Amino acid sequence: MATAKSIDTTEYKLFPSPRNVHRIVFEHQVFVPYPYALIVMDEFYFKGRYSLFSACRLSDGKMGQVATFELPSDVEIFNKKFTPD
């Protein structure tokens, strides 16, 4: 199994999902405080590129996941359709 390297941003320490097609941190981001929720990004049918990361929010150490999007309209789709397990 390949080891995932972390990506440090000003807000998060990120660990890429092995299912990511794009391992890019896009401009538009959503933090969800559910580190164990199964998020199948393909099922949202986004219009642009996207990526998903396990995340530690640096401001308070809260664990969760960060979904990042190329298009702001995809943030709206994610927020409408995402429901935690």
Secondary structure, DSSP 4 states (H G I P E B T S, - for coil): -PPPPPEE-SSEEEEE-TT-S-----SEEEEES-TT----GGGG--SS-EEEEEEEETTT--EEEEEEESSHHHHHHHHHH----
